[in-house]
């Protein structure tokens, strides 16, 4: 059953079905066309033969001949083959003078007395050539005219059964040629299928290798056809899978490390409290550390959940939102953290600054940027916006007055779990990068000439909103 469902078997079966149906349709269309061609060729051949016999008779000085005294053509050419035909030499009273077969067409018999009807009872002009069709015969009749006048006629004829036999002979030849062509085509199809299936088997082996995480295996692309283009695309896919696989390995390795540190701290202080190691004010300090480390773990887990959601395939439904109100909500969210750090958040974003996007994702983006700014700032974090590219895009700038980015920060800030000096979970800027990419925007980081770090985000402006 598996063999019948293979691609090669389906190709052969489809190929045979097309060839056989083509043969049947051609044969059905070939029959009336060949019959018509044979009849037309026979009419021309019979008329030519009759004229040759007529001229031969006139060239004899002795006048009309008798049986056995002639040497006339007894065949006509049909489709390149000689086909036997018969003739009668008739006088002006339609009586047979002589014929090609005297045993069947005796001299002296009238044409109407013959058992076979060579022409119907109809009027015709004896002074020119005529074509007659009866139930069994096709005949041509031409005059024998000398200087003395009409001396008789010559009638040449051939049975329709002879034409049908020639047709079936040609049809068998036709089917024979088709059969030979079919065998040759099947041989060619065998080698063609082998040629096509071989790279497919290589693709199957390659897919299994990639499924086993062997991303360094490559498909050869020697030619420049569709299969080579597919191989190139699969090689590119393997490179991307390798990069993604390495990124995921690094992600989980860093995630386990980042979660292990606060867990060890929480566990150590909890055991100290349980065993009575901490007493008095030390207990309050231990509880505060446990609380802070648990909050750190919560933030880490929330960021990991955000990343996992963003990594999943999904369809975005972007709506117009006023950036002013997004900033205000984010300021309220991080307000407690800013108050604890004694950092002022300044917003220079005006109302009716419309951007297109997802409200929750945009809030997550700005909360991460503001949190990073508060963590590194000395006294303030400033947020401002402006329209660019003929008001098709909105530039959002977050500027803090901290120490700014060092060279390593600028090179690795968007990598998962990269933490610089006084860094957080190492997931804030990667989340920002992912959200900006989801919104078909751009993000870049650099240091201000006046001091501090700057993060610029470019988003598409919402159209048709005022």
C-alpha positions in Angstrom: 0.0 0.0 0.0 2.9 2.3 0.8 4.4 1.7 -2.7 1.1 2.8 -4.3 1.1 6.0 -2.3 4.7 7.0 -3.2 5.3 10.0 -5.4 7.1 8.0 -8.1 4.1 5.6 -8.4 1.7 8.5 -8.6 3.8 10.1 -11.3 3.9 6.9 -13.4 0.1 6.3 -13.0 -0.7 9.9 -13.9 1.6 9.7 -16.8 0.0 6.4 -18.1 -3.5 7.9 -17.6 -2.6 10.9 -19.7 -0.9 8.9 -22.5 -3.8 6.3 -22.7 -6.5 9.0 -22.7 -4.5 10.9 -25.4 -4.3 7.7 -27.5 -8.0 7.1 -27.2 -9.0 10.7 -28.0 -6.6 10.7 -30.9 -7.9 7.4 -32.3 -11.5 8.6 -32.1 -10.6 11.8 -33.9 -8.3 10.0 -36.3 -10.9 7.6 -37.6 -13.2 10.0 -39.6 -10.3 12.1 -40.6 -8.3 9.2 -42.0 -11.4 7.8 -43.8 -12.0 11.1 -45.4 -8.3 11.5 -46.5 -8.3 7.9 -47.9 -11.5 8.5 -49.9 -10.1 11.8 -51.2 -6.8 10.2 -52.2 -8.6 7.3 -53.7 -10.8 9.6 -55.9 -7.7 11.4 -57.1 -5.9 8.1 -57.8 -8.8 6.5 -59.6 -9.4 9.5 -61.7 -5.7 9.7 -62.7 -5.7 6.0 -63.5 -8.8 6.3 -65.6 -7.3 9.2 -67.6 -4.1 7.1 -68.1 -6.1 4.2 -69.5 -8.1 6.5 -71.7 -5.0 8.1 -73.2 -3.4 4.6 -73.7 -6.5 3.4 -75.6 -6.6 6.4 -77.8 -2.9 6.0 -78.6 -3.5 2.5 -80.1 -4.0 2.7 -83.8 -6.3 -0.3 -83.8 -9.1 1.4 -81.9 -10.9 -0.3 -78.9 -9.1 -3.3 -77.6 -10.4 -6.7 -76.5 -9.5 -8.7 -73.3 -5.9 -9.7 -73.0 -4.6 -6.9 -75.3 -3.8 -4.3 -72.8 -1.0 -3.3 -70.4 -2.7 -0.6 -68.2 -1.9 0.4 -64.6 -3.9 -1.8 -62.1 -2.9 0.0 -58.9 -3.3 3.5 -57.3 -1.0 5.1 -54.7 -2.7 5.7 -51.3 -0.6 7.2 -48.4 2.6 6.0 -50.1 1.4 2.4 -50.8 0.2 0.7 -54.0 -3.4 -0.5 -53.7 -5.0 -2.7 -56.3 -7.9 -1.3 -58.3 -10.0 -2.5 -61.2 -11.3 -0.9 -64.4 -13.9 -1.3 -67.1 -13.8 -0.1 -70.7 -17.4 0.8 -71.7 -18.8 1.8 -75.1 -21.3 4.5 -75.6 -24.2 2.0 -74.8 -22.6 1.3 -71.3 -21.6 -2.2 -72.4 -18.4 -3.7 -71.3 -15.8 -3.9 -74.0 -13.0 -5.3 -71.8 -12.1 -5.2 -68.1 -9.3 -5.9 -65.7 -11.2 -9.0 -64.5 -13.0 -10.6 -67.4 -14.1 -13.5 -65.2 -16.2 -11.1 -63.1 -17.0 -8.5 -65.7 -17.6 -10.3 -69.0 -17.5 -8.4 -72.3 -20.9 -7.5 -73.8 -22.6 -7.2 -70.4 -24.4 -3.9 -69.7 -23.3 -2.0 -66.6 -26.9 -2.3 -65.3 -26.7 -6.1 -65.6 -23.8 -6.4 -63.1 -24.4 -7.8 -59.7 -22.5 -4.9 -58.1 -23.7 -1.4 -58.6 -20.8 0.9 -59.6 -22.9 4.0 -60.2 -26.4 4.9 -59.3 -29.1 5.6 -61.8 -28.6 9.2 -62.2 -27.9 11.7 -65.0 -24.4 12.8 -65.5 -22.2 14.4 -68.2 -20.3 11.7 -70.1 -18.0 14.3 -71.7 -16.1 15.0 -68.4 -14.8 13.0 -65.4 -17.3 11.9 -62.7 -17.0 10.4 -59.3 -19.5 7.8 -58.1 -20.0 6.4 -54.6 -22.2 3.3 -54.1 -22.7 1.2 -50.9 -19.6 -1.0 -51.7 -17.5 0.8 -54.3 -15.9 4.1 -55.1 -15.5 4.7 -58.8 -14.2 7.3 -61.3 -15.3 7.5 -64.9 -13.7 9.5 -67.7 -14.5 9.8 -71.4 -12.6 8.2 -74.3 -12.8 11.0 -76.9 -11.1 11.0 -80.3 -11.3 13.3 -83.2 -14.4 11.3 -84.4 -16.2 12.0 -81.2 -17.0 10.1 -78.0 -16.1 6.4 -78.4 -16.8 5.3 -74.8 -15.7 5.7 -71.2 -13.2 4.2 -68.8 -14.4 3.4 -65.2 -11.9 2.7 -62.5 -13.1 1.5 -59.1 -12.1 0.2 -55.7 -14.1 -1.5 -52.9 -14.7 0.4 -49.7 -13.6 -2.8 -47.9 -10.1 -2.3 -49.3 -10.0 1.3 -48.0 -11.2 0.1 -44.6 -8.6 -2.7 -44.5 -6.0 0.0 -45.3 -7.4 2.2 -42.5 -7.1 -0.6 -39.9 -3.6 -1.3 -41.1 -2.7 2.3 -40.6 -4.5 2.4 -37.3 -2.5 -0.7 -36.1 0.7 1.0 -37.2 -0.5 4.1 -35.4 -1.1 2.2 -32.2 2.2 0.3 -32.6 4.1 3.6 -32.8 2.3 4.8 -29.7 3.1 1.6 -27.9 6.8 2.0 -28.8 6.7 5.6 -27.8 5.0 4.6 -24.5 7.7 2.1 -23.7 10.4 4.6 -24.5 8.6 7.2 -22.4 8.3 4.8 -19.5 12.0 4.1 -19.6 12.7 7.9 -19.7 10.2 8.4 -16.8 12.0 5.7 -14.8 15.3 7.6 -15.0 13.6 10.9 -14.5 11.8 9.7 -11.4 15.1 8.3 -10.1 16.7 11.7 -10.8 13.9 13.5 -8.9 13.5 11.1 -6.0 17.3 10.9 -5.2 17.4 14.6 -4.0 14.1 14.1 -2.1 15.7 11.2 -0.2 18.7 13.4 0.6 16.2 16.1 1.8 14.5 13.4 4.0 17.9 12.4 5.5 18.7 16.1 6.0 15.4 16.8 7.7 16.0 13.9 10.1 19.5 15.2 10.9 18.1 18.7 11.6 15.4 17.1 13.8 18.2 15.5 15.8 19.8 19.0 16.2 22.6 18.3 13.8 22.5 21.8 12.4 26.1 21.8 10.9 25.1 19.3 8.1 24.7 21.1 4.7 22.9 20.2 1.5 25.0 20.5 -1.7 23.7 23.0 -4.3 25.6 22.2 -7.4 22.9 23.2 -10.0 20.7 26.2 -10.2 17.2 24.9 -10.3 14.2 24.8 -7.9 15.7 21.9 -5.8 19.0 23.9 -5.3 17.0 26.9 -4.3 15.1 24.7 -1.8 18.4 23.3 -0.5 19.7 26.8 0.0 16.6 27.8 1.9 16.9 24.7 4.1 20.6 25.5 4.8 19.6 29.0 5.8 16.8 27.6 8.0 19.4 25.3 9.7 21.6 28.3 10.4 18.6 30.1 12.0 17.6 27.1 14.0 21.2 26.7 15.2 21.3 30.3 16.3 17.9 30.0 18.0 19.0 26.7 19.6 22.2 28.3 20.9 20.2 31.3 22.1 17.7 29.1 24.0 20.5 27.1 25.6 22.1 30.3 26.7 18.7 31.6 27.9 18.0 28.6 30.1 21.5 28.5 31.4 21.4 32.1 32.4 17.8 31.9 33.6 18.8 29.0 35.9 21.7 31.0 37.2 19.7 34.1 37.8 17.0 32.2 39.7 19.5 30.2 41.6 21.1 33.2 43.2 17.9 34.7 44.9 16.7 31.2 45.8 20.0 30.5 47.6 19.7 33.8 49.4 16.1 33.2 50.4 16.9 29.6 51.5 19.9 30.7 53.6 18.1 33.5 55.5 15.0 31.3 56.0 17.2 28.5 57.5 18.9 31.1 59.7 15.6 32.3 61.1 14.4 28.7 61.6 17.6 27.7 63.4 17.6 30.8 65.6 20.9 32.1 64.1 19.3 35.5 63.6 18.0 37.4 66.7 16.6 40.8 67.3 17.1 43.3 64.5 18.9 40.7 62.5 15.6 38.9 62.0 13.9 42.0 60.5 16.9 42.5 58.2 16.7 38.8 57.1 13.0 39.1 56.4 13.6 42.3 54.3 16.3 40.5 52.3 13.9 37.5 51.7 11.2 40.0 50.6 13.5 41.8 48.2 14.9 38.5 46.7 11.3 37.2 46.3 10.4 40.4 44.4 13.5 40.0 42.3 12.4 36.4 41.5 8.9 37.6 40.7 10.1 40.2 38.3 12.4 37.7 36.7 9.6 35.2 36.2 7.3 37.9 34.8 9.9 39.0 32.4 10.5 35.3 31.3 6.7 34.9 30.8 6.6 38.1 28.7 9.5 36.8 26.5 7.8 33.4 26.1 4.6 35.1 25.0 6.4 37.4 22.5 8.3 34.4 21.1 5.1 32.5 20.3 3.6 32.8 16.8 0.7 35.2 17.0 -1.3 37.7 15.0 -1.0 41.3 16.0 -4.0 43.6 16.1 -2.7 47.1 16.4 -4.9 50.0 17.3 -4.3 53.8 17.6 -3.3 54.9 21.2 -2.5 58.3 22.6 1.2 58.0 23.8 0.5 60.7 26.5 -1.8 58.4 28.4 0.5 55.3 28.0 3.3 57.4 29.6 1.1 58.5 32.4 0.1 55.0 33.3 3.7 53.8 33.2 4.7 56.7 35.4 2.1 55.6 38.0 3.4 52.0 37.7 7.0 52.8 38.4 6.3 55.8 40.7 7.0 53.9 43.9 10.3 52.6 42.6 11.3 56.2 41.5 10.2 57.6 44.9 12.3 55.0 46.7 15.3 55.9 44.5 14.5 59.6 44.8 14.4 60.0 41.0 12.1 62.5 39.2 10.3 61.3 36.1 9.8 64.1 33.6 7.4 63.7 30.7 7.5 66.1 27.8 5.0 64.1 25.7 2.0 66.1 24.6 -1.5 64.9 24.3 -2.7 63.6 20.9 0.6 62.0 20.1 -1.0 58.9 18.4 0.9 55.7 17.8 -0.3 52.4 16.3 0.3 49.3 18.4 -0.7 47.0 21.2 -1.5 48.8 24.5 -0.1 46.2 26.9 3.1 45.7 24.9 3.7 49.4 24.6 3.2 49.7 28.4 5.6 46.9 29.0 8.1 48.6 26.6 8.0 51.9 28.4 7.9 50.4 31.9 11.2 48.5 31.1 12.8 51.7 29.7 11.7 53.8 32.7 12.8 51.1 35.2 16.2 50.9 33.6 16.5 54.7 33.6 15.5 54.9 37.3 18.0 52.2 38.3 21.0 54.1 36.7 19.9 57.7 37.1 21.3 60.2 39.6 18.3 62.6 39.8 15.9 62.4 36.8 14.6 60.4 33.9 13.2 62.4 31.0 10.8 61.1 28.3 10.0 63.1 25.2 8.5 62.5 21.7 8.4 64.0 18.3 7.0 63.1 14.9 9.5 62.3 12.1 9.4 61.2 8.4 6.6 63.6 7.4 4.6 62.6 10.5 4.5 58.9 9.6 6.5 57.9 12.6 7.0 58.9 16.2 10.4 59.1 17.9 10.3 58.4 21.6 13.5 59.3 23.6 14.2 58.2 27.2 17.2 60.0 28.8 18.6 59.5 32.2 21.5 61.5 33.9 23.4 58.4 35.1 26.8 57.1 34.1 25.7 56.0 30.6 26.6 52.9 28.7 30.1 51.5 28.5 31.5 49.8 25.4 30.4 46.3 26.5 26.9 47.6 27.2 26.6 49.0 23.8 27.6 45.7 22.2 25.6 43.3 24.4 22.7 45.3 25.9 20.0 43.5 23.9 21.2 40.0 24.7 19.2 37.8 27.1 20.5 38.0 30.7 23.2 40.5 30.0 23.7 42.6 33.1 26.0 45.6 33.2 27.1 47.6 36.3 24.1 47.8 38.7 22.0 45.8 36.2 18.7 44.2 36.8 17.5 40.8 35.5 19.1 41.2 32.1 15.8 40.9 30.3 14.5 44.5 30.2 16.2 45.7 27.0 15.7 42.3 25.2 12.0 42.6 25.9 12.1 46.2 24.5 13.9 45.0 21.4 11.3 42.2 20.8 8.3 44.5 21.3 9.8 47.2 18.9 10.4 44.5 16.3 6.8 43.3 16.7 5.7 46.8 15.9 8.0 47.1 12.8 10.0 49.9 14.6 13.6 50.6 15.4 15.5 51.0 18.7 19.0 52.2 19.4 21.1 53.1 22.5 23.9 55.6 22.9 25.4 58.1 25.3 24.4 61.7 25.5 27.1 64.3 24.9 25.9 66.0 28.1 26.1 62.8 30.1 23.8 59.9 30.7 22.3 57.2 28.6 19.7 57.6 25.8 17.3 55.0 24.4 15.5 56.0 21.2 12.5 54.1 19.9 10.8 54.7 16.6 7.1 53.6 16.2 4.6 54.0 13.4 2.2 56.9 13.9 -1.5 56.1 13.9 -3.2 57.5 10.8 -6.6 59.2 10.5 -6.7 60.1 14.2 -7.0 63.7 15.5 
